[in-house]
């Protein structure tokens, strides 16, 4: 019988070394540890209490120290100047920035790693928790006892032998770590220490014997998986019969290949192999580990430690003890474990953060989007209509009065023929304009999302589609305002908070020319077209030609009726000069008006194009750019998580 003391309370009970079940009537804490009832003080069996109070010497082998007698020395975990802290901070920021775009299941593993890292860093940095895991019959409990130097874990032919995790701590202060593993006080032991140099090197080691990972007993595999996710390192014990077991390699070694630096793979029972068979099996084991993707710590390179021994005869156990001693004294196992966990979480997140190529909105994509919107609103047709209107106004001002009189006469015969009214667009043209806008939005969204990971590509497309709601109506309002401004070249503004609806769609500009005369509704830059400086002179010249015609005609009439002296040549020449000069002035004005009219039409097209582009930029491009900026931020955080990786292959 050995006395077992709960390191967290200093109280204990008498138990056999192989005891693995609760005694009837004893309570359990919510964490699953046998201990003191919440409202009743400690157990008072008298014997253990008197022994703890009377003995001040070192505890016997196989027992845990009384923390009330020897206070534990516990230090908070502090990484030794490595990149773990910035990596954890970057991972925390990455998860925070991604919650609105990624589902909880995708970020669950990263959140678990952050929680476990915070929990481990609050506990002792002086201790290294190493689990011994293996299949049934591999001899892991025998190795556990051999390292401890005392019979602690049951061994034998009965399977399964280990029913619950059993811990052995070489120094005090590991209660918090064992509480985290949910190992009750009755399953905590102390080793046999002989004061040798190897024993001194193991100070700070907490060794945990796990149930068989292939056990048929219910709950054993769950216990193994739970503890393996929390320990600082693991010793995998394999035997010559099961070292190539697919369950071991596919379920544990292959997924944990990134944890090679905190992994020991021990080939046990080499005493059963004749001659050089042990070396052959060990070489084959190394081959399998290499196929699993696990780096091997050979030739001074970081990686898993692979060795052979016989826990039964003790051959190779001393070498393992020395390796463990150096490993424990380095006090870097916890940091390596957390770093490997961060690597694993980052590897799982890689498909949702790493893009193919260089996604984004370039100048070419922006210009093409503006061109498509300009085409949808009919900017080119509006510019042409504005040019025609400018030339028409010039012709009206500089034309002969007889031509204007004829136009007036024609207008009286057919009312409305001179000023062509704006007519609503046909339904098919309205549908075409809306389809053009939607096609422009889809195209720019696809270009921006090209190469992005799935969730971020979806976010970019949703931002574009949501921003495009009401865009045709906003362009329609833009056209109406642009046509109603004054002649200073101002255009209507368009913001993302514009109108969300309206009858008619974006068809007033999209139809370009309305009616048979071709007057565009939005063809004017603003108000009436401005007149050039030479316009009054042209009007005066045309008026002079008209006066010459009138004067010459009256002169001829006066000669005919006898009021004036005969002489037809001079009045005829004066009248002919007016008749010929009027059309000549009109033709000259038309030729001179071509340049200003063209510039006026181009300015109208430019302003309409810029206004439509500004509207599209505010409603579509800016939200898309905001999503791309968010992606770049999380991509930078992801790079910060991975760039200092020391365990990734």
C-alpha positions as CSV (number, residue, x, y, z in Angstrom):
1,X,0.0,0.0,0.0
2,X,1.2,3.5,-0.8
3,X,0.1,6.9,0.5
4,X,-1.2,9.1,-2.3
5,X,-1.5,12.8,-1.7
6,X,-3.6,15.1,-3.9
7,X,-1.1,17.8,-5.0
8,X,-3.9,20.4,-5.3
9,X,-5.2,20.0,-1.7
10,X,-2.4,18.3,0.3
11,X,-4.9,15.7,1.5
12,X,-4.7,12.0,0.6
13,X,-5.9,8.5,0.9
14,X,-4.4,5.1,1.2
15,X,-4.5,3.2,-2.0
16,X,-2.9,0.3,-3.8
17,X,-0.6,1.3,-6.7
18,X,-3.0,-0.3,-9.2
19,X,-6.1,1.3,-7.9
20,X,-8.1,2.8,-10.7
21,X,-11.7,3.2,-9.6
22,X,-13.5,5.5,-7.2
23,X,-14.4,4.2,-3.7
24,X,-18.1,4.2,-3.0
25,X,-19.4,7.2,-1.2
26,X,-16.5,9.5,-2.1
27,X,-17.4,12.7,-3.9
28,X,-16.1,14.1,-7.2
29,X,-15.5,17.7,-8.1
30,X,-17.1,19.0,-11.2
31,X,-13.8,18.6,-13.0
32,X,-13.9,14.9,-12.4
33,X,-11.2,14.8,-9.7
34,X,-11.7,12.9,-6.5
35,X,-11.3,15.4,-3.7
36,X,-12.8,17.3,-0.8
37,X,-16.5,17.8,-0.7
38,X,-17.4,21.4,-1.3
39,X,-19.1,21.9,2.1
40,X,-17.5,19.5,4.6
41,X,-13.8,20.0,4.9
42,X,-11.4,17.1,4.2
43,X,-11.6,13.4,4.8
44,X,-10.8,12.6,8.4
45,X,-9.6,9.0,8.4
46,X,-6.9,9.9,10.9
47,X,-4.1,7.8,9.6
48,X,-3.0,9.9,6.6
49,X,-3.6,13.2,8.5
50,X,-1.3,12.1,11.4
51,X,1.4,10.8,9.0
52,X,1.3,14.1,7.1
53,X,1.6,16.1,10.2
54,X,4.3,14.0,11.8
55,X,6.6,13.4,8.8
56,X,8.8,16.3,7.6
57,X,11.2,14.2,5.6
58,X,11.0,13.5,1.9
59,X,8.0,11.4,0.8
60,X,8.4,7.7,0.1
61,X,8.7,6.6,-3.5
62,X,5.4,6.3,-5.3
63,X,3.8,9.1,-3.2
64,X,3.0,12.7,-3.9
65,X,4.3,15.5,-1.6
66,X,2.1,17.3,0.8
67,X,1.8,20.8,-0.6
68,X,0.8,22.1,2.9
69,X,4.2,21.0,4.2
70,X,6.2,22.0,1.1
71,X,4.7,24.9,-0.7
72,X,4.9,24.5,-4.5
73,X,7.0,26.9,-6.5
74,X,4.8,27.8,-9.5
75,X,5.8,30.2,-12.2
76,X,3.6,31.6,-14.9
77,X,4.6,30.4,-18.3
78,X,6.7,33.0,-20.1
79,X,8.0,32.3,-23.7
80,X,11.8,32.7,-23.8
81,X,12.1,35.6,-26.3
82,X,10.6,33.5,-29.1
83,X,8.0,34.5,-31.7
84,X,5.2,32.6,-30.0
85,X,3.6,35.7,-28.4
86,X,3.4,37.8,-31.6
87,X,2.1,34.7,-33.5
88,X,-0.7,34.2,-30.9
89,X,-1.5,37.9,-31.0
90,X,-1.7,37.7,-34.8
91,X,-3.9,34.6,-34.7
92,X,-6.2,36.3,-32.2
93,X,-6.5,39.4,-34.4
94,X,-7.0,37.1,-37.4
95,X,-9.9,35.3,-35.8
96,X,-11.5,38.7,-34.7
97,X,-11.3,40.2,-38.2
98,X,-12.7,37.0,-39.8
99,X,-15.7,36.4,-37.6
100,X,-18.0,38.4,-39.9
101,X,-16.9,36.6,-43.0
102,X,-16.2,33.0,-41.9
103,X,-18.4,30.5,-40.1
104,X,-17.8,29.4,-36.6
105,X,-16.8,25.9,-37.6
106,X,-14.0,27.2,-39.8
107,X,-12.5,29.2,-36.9
108,X,-13.3,26.7,-34.2
109,X,-9.8,25.0,-34.2
110,X,-8.0,28.4,-34.1
111,X,-10.2,29.5,-31.2
112,X,-9.4,26.2,-29.4
113,X,-5.7,26.8,-29.9
114,X,-5.9,30.3,-28.5
115,X,-7.9,29.1,-25.4
116,X,-5.5,26.2,-24.7
117,X,-2.5,28.5,-25.2
118,X,-3.9,31.0,-22.7
119,X,-4.5,28.2,-20.2
120,X,-1.0,26.7,-20.6
121,X,0.7,30.1,-20.3
122,X,-1.0,30.7,-17.0
123,X,0.5,27.5,-15.5
124,X,4.0,26.4,-14.5
125,X,6.9,26.9,-16.9
126,X,9.1,24.7,-14.7
127,X,7.3,21.6,-15.6
128,X,7.1,19.6,-18.9
129,X,4.1,17.3,-19.2
130,X,5.0,14.2,-21.3
131,X,2.4,11.5,-22.1
132,X,3.3,7.9,-22.9
133,X,0.9,6.6,-25.5
134,X,0.6,3.3,-27.4
135,X,-1.4,0.4,-28.4
136,X,-2.4,-2.5,-26.2
137,X,0.4,-4.8,-25.3
138,X,3.1,-2.4,-26.5
139,X,4.6,-2.1,-23.0
140,X,4.0,1.5,-22.3
141,X,3.1,1.0,-18.7
142,X,6.2,-1.1,-18.2
143,X,8.3,1.8,-19.6
144,X,6.4,4.2,-17.4
145,X,7.4,2.2,-14.3
146,X,10.9,1.8,-15.6
147,X,11.4,5.6,-16.0
148,X,9.8,6.2,-12.6
149,X,11.9,3.6,-10.9
150,X,9.0,2.2,-9.0
151,X,5.9,0.0,-9.7
152,X,3.2,2.6,-10.3
153,X,1.2,1.5,-13.3
154,X,-0.3,-2.0,-13.4
155,X,1.2,-4.4,-16.0
156,X,0.2,-7.8,-17.0
157,X,-1.6,-9.9,-19.5
158,X,-5.0,-8.6,-18.8
159,X,-6.2,-6.0,-21.4
160,X,-6.8,-3.2,-21.0
161,X,-4.5,-2.7,-18.1
162,X,-4.5,1.1,-17.8
163,X,-8.1,2.3,-17.4
164,X,-7.4,6.0,-16.7
165,X,-4.5,8.5,-17.1
166,X,-1.9,8.0,-14.4
167,X,0.6,10.8,-13.6
168,X,4.0,10.8,-12.0
169,X,5.6,14.2,-11.1
170,X,9.3,14.5,-10.3
171,X,8.9,17.9,-8.6
172,X,6.2,19.9,-6.7
173,X,4.0,22.6,-8.2
174,X,2.4,20.6,-11.0
175,X,-1.1,20.5,-9.5
176,X,-2.4,23.1,-11.9
177,X,-1.1,21.2,-14.9
178,X,-2.7,17.9,-13.7
179,X,-5.9,19.6,-12.9
180,X,-6.0,20.8,-16.5
181,X,-5.6,17.2,-17.6
182,X,-8.4,16.2,-15.2
183,X,-6.2,13.6,-13.4
184,X,-7.6,13.1,-9.9
185,X,-5.3,13.2,-6.8
186,X,-5.6,9.4,-6.3
187,X,-3.9,8.9,-9.7
188,X,-0.9,11.1,-9.0
189,X,2.4,9.5,-7.9
190,X,6.0,10.3,-7.2
191,X,9.0,8.5,-8.7
192,X,11.9,6.6,-7.0
193,X,14.8,9.1,-7.1
194,X,18.3,7.9,-6.5
195,X,20.0,11.3,-6.5
196,X,21.9,10.4,-9.7
197,X,22.7,13.0,-12.4
198,X,20.0,11.5,-14.7
199,X,17.4,11.9,-11.9
200,X,18.5,15.5,-11.4
201,X,18.0,16.2,-15.1
202,X,14.4,14.9,-14.9
203,X,13.4,17.5,-12.3
204,X,10.3,19.2,-13.7
205,X,9.1,16.2,-15.6
206,X,5.4,15.2,-15.3
207,X,4.9,11.8,-16.9
208,X,1.4,10.6,-17.8
209,X,0.6,7.0,-18.6
210,X,-2.4,6.9,-21.0
211,X,-4.9,4.1,-21.7
212,X,-4.5,2.1,-24.9
213,X,-5.5,4.2,-28.0
214,X,-6.9,1.0,-29.6
215,X,-8.7,-0.2,-26.5
216,X,-12.0,-1.9,-26.9
217,X,-13.2,-0.4,-23.6
218,X,-15.6,2.5,-24.1
219,X,-14.2,6.0,-23.4
220,X,-10.5,5.0,-23.5
221,X,-9.9,6.5,-26.9
222,X,-11.7,9.7,-25.9
223,X,-9.4,10.0,-22.9
224,X,-6.3,9.5,-25.0
225,X,-7.4,12.1,-27.6
226,X,-8.3,14.6,-24.8
227,X,-5.0,14.3,-23.0
228,X,-2.9,14.3,-26.2
229,X,-4.3,17.7,-27.1
230,X,-3.1,19.2,-23.8
231,X,0.3,17.7,-23.0
232,X,3.6,19.3,-23.9
233,X,5.1,16.2,-25.6
234,X,4.3,12.6,-26.2
235,X,6.3,9.3,-26.2
236,X,4.7,6.8,-28.6
237,X,5.6,3.3,-27.6
238,X,5.4,0.7,-30.4
239,X,6.3,-3.0,-30.5
240,X,7.6,-5.1,-33.3
241,X,4.1,-6.5,-34.1
242,X,2.1,-3.2,-34.2
243,X,4.7,-0.5,-35.2
244,X,3.1,-0.4,-38.7
245,X,-0.5,-0.4,-37.5
246,X,-2.7,1.8,-39.8
247,X,-4.7,3.1,-36.8
248,X,-1.6,4.5,-35.2
249,X,-0.2,6.2,-38.3
250,X,-3.5,7.4,-39.9
251,X,-5.2,8.6,-36.7
252,X,-2.2,10.0,-34.8
253,X,1.2,10.1,-36.3
254,X,0.2,11.5,-39.7
255,X,-2.1,14.3,-38.4
256,X,0.6,15.2,-35.8
257,X,3.5,15.3,-38.2
258,X,3.9,19.0,-37.6
259,X,4.5,18.2,-33.9
260,X,7.7,16.2,-34.7
261,X,9.9,18.3,-32.3
262,X,7.9,17.2,-29.3
263,X,7.4,13.6,-30.4
264,X,9.3,10.5,-29.3
265,X,8.8,7.2,-31.1
266,X,10.2,4.3,-29.1
267,X,10.4,0.8,-30.5
268,X,9.9,-1.4,-27.4
269,X,10.5,-5.1,-26.8
270,X,13.7,-5.4,-28.8
271,X,14.7,-8.2,-26.5
272,X,12.2,-10.4,-28.5
273,X,14.1,-9.7,-31.8
274,X,17.0,-11.9,-32.7
275,X,20.3,-10.6,-34.2
276,X,20.1,-7.4,-36.2
277,X,16.3,-7.7,-36.6
278,X,15.9,-4.8,-34.2
279,X,17.9,-2.4,-36.5
280,X,15.8,-3.6,-39.5
281,X,12.5,-2.9,-37.7
282,X,13.8,0.5,-36.6
283,X,14.8,1.4,-40.1
284,X,11.4,0.4,-41.4
285,X,9.8,2.4,-38.6
286,X,11.8,5.5,-39.7
287,X,10.6,4.9,-43.3
288,X,7.0,4.8,-42.2
289,X,7.4,8.0,-40.2
290,X,9.0,9.7,-43.2
291,X,6.0,8.6,-45.3
292,X,3.7,10.1,-42.7
293,X,5.5,13.5,-43.2
294,X,7.1,13.5,-39.8
295,X,10.6,15.0,-39.8
296,X,13.2,12.9,-38.0
297,X,15.7,14.5,-35.6
298,X,18.8,13.1,-37.1
299,X,22.2,14.7,-37.9
300,X,21.5,17.7,-35.6
301,X,18.3,18.6,-37.4
302,X,15.0,19.2,-35.5
303,X,12.5,16.5,-35.6
304,X,11.1,13.4,-33.8
305,X,13.4,11.3,-31.7
306,X,13.3,7.6,-32.8
307,X,15.0,5.0,-30.7
308,X,14.8,1.4,-29.6
309,X,14.8,-0.2,-26.1
310,X,13.5,-2.9,-23.9
311,X,11.5,-1.7,-21.0
312,X,11.5,-5.2,-19.5
313,X,15.3,-5.7,-19.5
314,X,16.2,-2.0,-19.2
315,X,18.3,-2.0,-22.4
316,X,18.1,1.6,-23.9
317,X,16.0,3.0,-21.0
318,X,19.0,4.9,-19.7
319,X,19.5,6.5,-23.0
320,X,15.9,7.6,-23.2
321,X,16.2,9.0,-19.6
322,X,19.1,11.1,-20.7
323,X,17.3,12.3,-23.8
324,X,14.3,13.2,-21.7
325,X,16.5,15.0,-19.2
326,X,17.9,17.3,-21.8
327,X,14.5,17.8,-23.3
328,X,13.0,18.7,-19.9
329,X,15.8,21.0,-18.9
330,X,15.5,23.0,-22.1
331,X,12.0,24.1,-20.9
332,X,10.9,24.8,-24.4
333,X,8.5,21.9,-24.9
334,X,5.4,23.9,-24.0
335,X,6.4,26.7,-26.4
336,X,7.1,24.2,-29.2
337,X,3.8,22.5,-28.6
338,X,1.9,25.7,-28.8
339,X,3.8,26.8,-31.9
340,X,3.0,23.5,-33.6
341,X,-0.6,23.9,-32.6
342,X,-0.6,27.4,-34.2
343,X,1.0,25.9,-37.3
344,X,-1.7,23.2,-37.5
345,X,-4.5,25.8,-37.1
346,X,-2.8,28.0,-39.8
347,X,-2.6,25.0,-42.2
348,X,-6.3,24.3,-41.8
349,X,-7.1,28.0,-42.4
350,X,-4.8,28.3,-45.5
351,X,-7.6,27.6,-48.1
352,X,-9.7,30.5,-46.7
353,X,-6.9,33.0,-46.6
354,X,-4.4,32.3,-49.4
355,X,-5.4,33.6,-52.8
356,X,-4.3,32.4,-56.2
357,X,-2.5,35.2,-58.1
358,X,-3.0,38.9,-57.1
359,X,-6.7,39.6,-56.7
360,X,-7.9,43.2,-56.7
361,X,-9.3,46.0,-58.8
362,X,-6.8,47.4,-61.3
363,X,-7.1,50.6,-63.3
364,X,-8.1,48.5,-66.4
365,X,-11.0,46.9,-64.5
366,X,-12.2,50.3,-63.2
367,X,-12.0,51.9,-66.7
368,X,-13.9,49.0,-68.2
369,X,-16.6,49.3,-65.6
370,X,-16.9,53.1,-66.2
371,X,-17.1,52.3,-70.0
372,X,-19.9,49.8,-69.5
373,X,-21.9,52.2,-67.3
374,X,-21.3,55.0,-69.9
375,X,-22.6,52.6,-72.6
376,X,-25.6,51.7,-70.4
377,X,-26.6,55.3,-69.9
378,X,-26.0,56.2,-73.5
379,X,-23.2,58.8,-72.9
380,X,-21.9,58.7,-76.4
381,X,-25.4,59.1,-77.9
382,X,-26.1,62.0,-75.5
383,X,-22.8,63.7,-76.6
384,X,-23.8,63.3,-80.3
385,X,-27.2,64.7,-79.6
386,X,-25.7,67.7,-77.7
387,X,-23.4,68.4,-80.7
388,X,-26.4,68.3,-83.1
389,X,-28.4,70.6,-80.8
390,X,-25.5,73.1,-80.6
391,X,-25.2,73.1,-84.5
392,X,-29.0,73.5,-84.8
393,X,-29.0,76.5,-82.5
394,X,-26.2,78.0,-84.5
395,X,-28.2,77.5,-87.7
396,X,-31.2,79.1,-86.2
397,X,-29.3,82.1,-85.1
398,X,-27.2,82.6,-88.2
399,X,-29.6,81.4,-90.8
400,X,-31.4,83.6,-93.3
401,X,-34.8,85.1,-92.1
402,X,-36.5,83.5,-95.1
403,X,-35.4,80.0,-93.9
404,X,-36.6,80.8,-90.4
405,X,-39.9,82.0,-91.8
406,X,-40.2,78.8,-93.7
407,X,-39.5,76.8,-90.6
408,X,-42.2,78.8,-88.7
409,X,-44.6,78.1,-91.4
410,X,-43.9,74.4,-91.3
411,X,-44.3,74.4,-87.5
412,X,-47.8,76.0,-87.9
413,X,-48.8,73.3,-90.3
414,X,-47.4,70.5,-88.1
415,X,-47.5,71.5,-84.5
416,X,-44.7,70.0,-82.4
417,X,-42.5,69.1,-85.4
418,X,-39.9,71.8,-84.5
419,X,-39.4,70.9,-80.8
420,X,-39.4,67.2,-80.5
421,X,-40.8,66.2,-77.0
422,X,-39.1,63.6,-74.9
423,X,-41.0,60.4,-75.0
424,X,-40.7,57.6,-72.5
425,X,-38.5,54.7,-73.5
426,X,-40.1,51.5,-74.8
427,X,-40.2,48.7,-72.2
428,X,-37.7,46.6,-74.2
429,X,-35.2,49.5,-74.2
430,X,-35.7,49.9,-70.5
431,X,-35.0,46.2,-69.9
432,X,-31.9,46.4,-72.1
433,X,-30.5,49.3,-70.1
434,X,-31.1,47.6,-66.8
435,X,-29.5,44.4,-68.1
436,X,-26.4,46.4,-69.2
437,X,-26.0,47.8,-65.7
438,X,-26.4,44.4,-64.1
439,X,-23.9,42.9,-66.5
440,X,-21.4,45.6,-65.7
441,X,-21.7,45.0,-62.0
442,X,-21.4,41.2,-62.4
443,X,-18.3,41.6,-64.6
444,X,-16.5,43.9,-62.2
445,X,-17.4,41.8,-59.2
446,X,-16.1,38.6,-61.0
447,X,-12.8,40.4,-61.9
448,X,-12.4,41.6,-58.3
449,X,-13.1,38.2,-56.8
450,X,-11.0,36.3,-59.3
451,X,-8.4,34.2,-57.3
452,X,-9.8,35.1,-53.9
453,X,-10.6,32.2,-51.4
454,X,-14.3,31.2,-51.5
455,X,-15.6,33.1,-48.5
456,X,-13.9,36.4,-49.5
457,X,-14.9,36.0,-53.1
458,X,-18.5,35.6,-52.0
459,X,-18.2,38.7,-49.7
460,X,-16.9,40.7,-52.7
461,X,-19.8,39.6,-54.9
462,X,-22.3,40.3,-52.2
463,X,-20.9,43.8,-51.7
464,X,-21.2,44.5,-55.4
465,X,-24.7,43.2,-55.7
466,X,-25.9,45.0,-52.6
467,X,-24.4,48.2,-53.8
468,X,-25.9,47.9,-57.2
469,X,-29.5,47.8,-55.8
470,X,-31.1,51.0,-57.1
471,X,-28.1,51.9,-59.4
472,X,-30.3,52.1,-62.6
473,X,-32.7,54.4,-60.8
474,X,-29.8,56.5,-59.5
475,X,-28.4,56.9,-63.0
476,X,-31.9,57.9,-64.2
477,X,-32.0,60.6,-61.5
478,X,-28.5,61.7,-62.5
479,X,-29.6,62.2,-66.1
480,X,-32.6,64.3,-65.0
481,X,-30.5,66.5,-62.8
482,X,-27.7,66.8,-65.3
483,X,-30.2,68.1,-67.9
484,X,-31.6,70.7,-65.4
485,X,-28.3,72.3,-64.2
486,X,-27.1,75.8,-65.4
487,X,-24.6,76.3,-68.2
488,X,-21.5,76.2,-65.9
489,X,-20.9,72.5,-66.6
490,X,-22.0,71.2,-63.3
491,X,-23.3,67.6,-63.0
492,X,-25.6,66.0,-60.5
493,X,-24.0,64.1,-57.6
494,X,-24.6,60.5,-57.0
495,X,-24.0,58.8,-53.6
496,X,-24.4,55.4,-52.3
497,X,-27.3,56.5,-50.3
498,X,-29.3,57.6,-53.4
499,X,-32.8,56.7,-54.2
500,X,-33.6,53.1,-53.9
501,X,-36.3,53.0,-56.5
502,X,-38.3,55.0,-59.0
503,X,-40.4,54.3,-62.1
504,X,-38.9,54.3,-65.5
505,X,-35.5,52.9,-64.7
506,X,-32.3,54.2,-66.2
507,X,-33.7,54.6,-69.6
508,X,-33.9,58.3,-70.3
509,X,-30.1,58.4,-71.0
510,X,-29.9,54.8,-72.1
511,X,-32.1,55.4,-75.1
512,X,-29.8,58.2,-76.2
513,X,-32.0,59.9,-78.8
514,X,-35.7,60.3,-78.2
515,X,-38.0,60.8,-81.1
516,X,-37.6,61.2,-84.8
517,X,-35.7,64.5,-84.6
518,X,-33.0,63.0,-82.4
519,X,-33.0,65.4,-79.5
520,X,-31.5,63.6,-76.5
521,X,-33.1,64.3,-73.1
522,X,-29.7,64.6,-71.5
523,X,-27.8,66.0,-74.4
524,X,-27.3,69.4,-72.9
525,X,-24.4,70.1,-70.6
526,X,-26.7,72.4,-68.8
527,X,-29.4,74.9,-70.0
528,X,-29.0,76.3,-73.4
529,X,-25.7,75.8,-75.3
530,X,-23.3,78.7,-74.8
531,X,-22.7,81.1,-77.7
532,X,-19.2,81.7,-79.0
533,X,-17.8,85.2,-79.2
534,X,-18.1,85.5,-83.0
535,X,-21.8,84.7,-82.8
536,X,-23.1,88.4,-82.6
537,X,-20.9,89.3,-85.5
538,X,-22.3,86.5,-87.6
539,X,-25.9,87.5,-86.6
540,X,-25.0,91.2,-87.6
541,X,-23.6,90.0,-90.9
542,X,-26.7,88.0,-91.6
543,X,-28.9,91.0,-90.7
544,X,-26.8,93.1,-93.1
545,X,-27.3,90.7,-95.9
546,X,-31.0,90.7,-95.2
547,X,-31.0,94.6,-95.3
548,X,-29.1,94.6,-98.5
549,X,-31.8,92.3,-100.0
550,X,-34.6,94.5,-98.8
551,X,-32.8,97.7,-99.9
552,X,-32.0,96.4,-103.3
553,X,-35.5,95.1,-103.8
554,X,-37.1,98.5,-102.8
555,X,-34.7,100.3,-105.1
556,X,-35.8,98.2,-108.0
557,X,-39.4,98.6,-107.2
558,X,-38.9,102.4,-107.0
559,X,-37.4,102.4,-110.4
560,X,-40.2,100.3,-111.8
561,X,-42.9,102.5,-110.6
562,X,-41.0,105.6,-111.7
563,X,-40.3,107.1,-108.3
564,X,-36.5,106.7,-108.8
565,X,-34.3,107.2,-111.8
566,X,-33.8,104.2,-113.9
567,X,-30.6,102.2,-113.4
568,X,-31.2,98.5,-112.7
569,X,-27.6,97.4,-112.5
570,X,-26.7,98.9,-109.2
571,X,-29.9,97.9,-107.2
572,X,-29.7,94.4,-108.8
573,X,-26.1,94.0,-107.7
574,X,-27.0,95.2,-104.2
575,X,-29.9,92.8,-104.0
576,X,-27.8,90.0,-105.5
577,X,-25.1,90.6,-102.9
578,X,-27.7,90.2,-100.1
579,X,-29.2,87.1,-101.7
580,X,-25.8,85.4,-102.2
581,X,-24.3,86.8,-98.9
582,X,-27.0,85.4,-96.7
583,X,-26.5,81.7,-97.5
584,X,-22.8,82.4,-97.6
585,X,-22.9,83.7,-94.0
586,X,-25.1,80.8,-93.0
587,X,-22.6,78.3,-94.5
588,X,-19.7,80.0,-92.9
589,X,-21.4,79.9,-89.5
590,X,-22.1,76.2,-90.0
591,X,-18.5,75.5,-90.8
592,X,-17.3,77.6,-87.9
593,X,-19.7,75.9,-85.5
594,X,-18.5,72.4,-86.2
595,X,-15.5,72.7,-83.8
596,X,-17.4,74.3,-80.9
597,X,-20.3,71.9,-81.4
598,X,-18.0,68.9,-81.4
599,X,-16.2,70.2,-78.2
600,X,-19.6,70.8,-76.6
601,X,-20.8,67.3,-77.4
602,X,-17.5,65.8,-76.1
603,X,-17.8,67.8,-72.9
604,X,-21.4,66.7,-72.4
605,X,-20.3,63.1,-73.0
606,X,-17.4,63.4,-70.6
607,X,-19.5,65.0,-67.8
608,X,-22.1,62.3,-68.2
609,X,-19.5,59.6,-68.3
610,X,-17.8,60.9,-65.2
611,X,-21.0,61.3,-63.3
612,X,-22.1,57.8,-64.1
613,X,-18.6,56.5,-63.2
614,X,-18.8,58.4,-59.9
615,X,-22.2,56.9,-59.2
616,X,-20.9,53.4,-59.9
617,X,-17.8,54.0,-57.9
618,X,-19.7,55.2,-54.8
619,X,-22.2,52.3,-55.0
620,X,-20.2,49.4,-56.3
621,X,-16.4,50.0,-56.5
622,X,-16.0,51.5,-53.0
623,X,-17.8,48.6,-51.2
624,X,-15.8,46.1,-53.3
625,X,-12.6,47.9,-52.5
626,X,-13.5,47.9,-48.8
627,X,-13.9,44.1,-48.9
628,X,-10.5,43.8,-50.6
629,X,-8.9,46.0,-48.0
630,X,-10.4,43.8,-45.3
631,X,-9.1,40.7,-47.0
632,X,-5.6,42.2,-47.3
633,X,-5.7,43.0,-43.5
634,X,-6.5,39.4,-42.6
635,X,-4.0,38.2,-45.2
636,X,-1.3,40.2,-43.4
637,X,-2.4,38.8,-40.1
638,X,-2.2,35.3,-41.5
639,X,1.3,35.9,-42.8
640,X,2.3,37.1,-39.4
641,X,0.9,33.8,-38.0
642,X,2.9,31.7,-40.4
643,X,6.1,33.6,-41.1
644,X,7.8,32.7,-37.9
645,X,6.9,29.0,-38.0
646,X,9.6,26.8,-36.7
647,X,7.8,23.4,-36.9
648,X,6.1,23.5,-40.2
649,X,7.6,21.2,-42.8
